[in-house]
Amino acid sequence: MSTTVLISGGNRGLGMGLVQGYASRSNYTVISAVRNPDSMPEVKCGEGSKVVVVKLDAGVNEDAEKGLKQAETEHGINNIDIVVANAAIGDSFYPLAKVPLDNFEEHWRINVLGALALFQACVPRMSKGGKFIFMSSGASPIDRIPDKEDAGYGITKSSCNYLARYAHFENPELVVFSLSPGWVQTDMGDRAAVRYGLEKAHITVDESVAGMLKVIDESSREKWSGLHVRYDGTQSKW
């Protein structure tokens, strides 16, 4: 029996790592939902597995439903078992008093509304026991003492935690939680690291992805649903 997984932003960084991680298993159908389908690299697949690519721009709300419709009409996929709302931007390096409002609005539209639009499009296509994961961040806890000028990004990821918490209680048939990948050596992570005097971020993509896959595999309504979890399987703060 095949398992169907959808990863938004699956063409690079953590998204690509997750696509590769699931596709390398046997009997998985992995939907990589990306803004530009032509940018999707080739992925090595395990026995009985495949990767399909659909167009989905997280900054365009109606694209979520269009992307799911494309998966149905072009690939015959009408049920999804696991979704990781991974697509996001993190290019807001300002103190809160100086963050440009259009920059903040862009982060909110992509990181929060984009994740919510994907959730709304996927829920009718998920059966009992399906798993929906909102990608969060270590920048998200509201009791954190700000040590970086990342207010625009951190606030949007805090909102993703709230979405996951709320969705958990509204959808008792699903497993829903937010997941922090750690400070990872992606373009986004390394750009922030250099800005704050480091050569690169703390952990590799492979390390983060391996941990996140384990957390998602082991998750259930009783374990992690409704909570904010880190890639290493520890519960994170809100």
C-alpha angles and dihedrals in degrees: 000000000000125000118215120212130182121202119184115212089022099155100081147008117005092350092057090045091054093046090051092045095054096037092055089063123084122267100007127138108203120195112203107200108198140163093234113030091194089066094064112115123220114274128207110231133204125230112306093002131119142175122226123188126216130179114252126155108194089207092062110068097203091053091078093064091039091053092051090047089052090053089053100045099038101033106021093240112148101150129057125194102185131022127185113192093207105145110111146131128232108186103122110111102164138109111253093252091058106032108126109245093226089054091050091046091052092052091048093049095050103032100038111018090038092054092045092049090052091049092051092049094047103043096075088051097050123090128213111300094026117148126226118185125192109205109233135175144225085249091067108076110106094213090059116118103232109249096165135043094249103117096134092053098039094051092053092050090049086056090053088057089054092049090053093047093049094044091051092062096040094050109045091169092062137066108232128173143139120250129202114207097199126242097313134193096248127125089267096044096045092046089057092044093055090047090058097045101268127122093226143337122290105254138034125248090244092054093048095045094048090052095046093049090053092049092049092046092052097041122113138155087274095043119054101335110133092014140099110246134185125226090254093060098257122127113251130211123260 
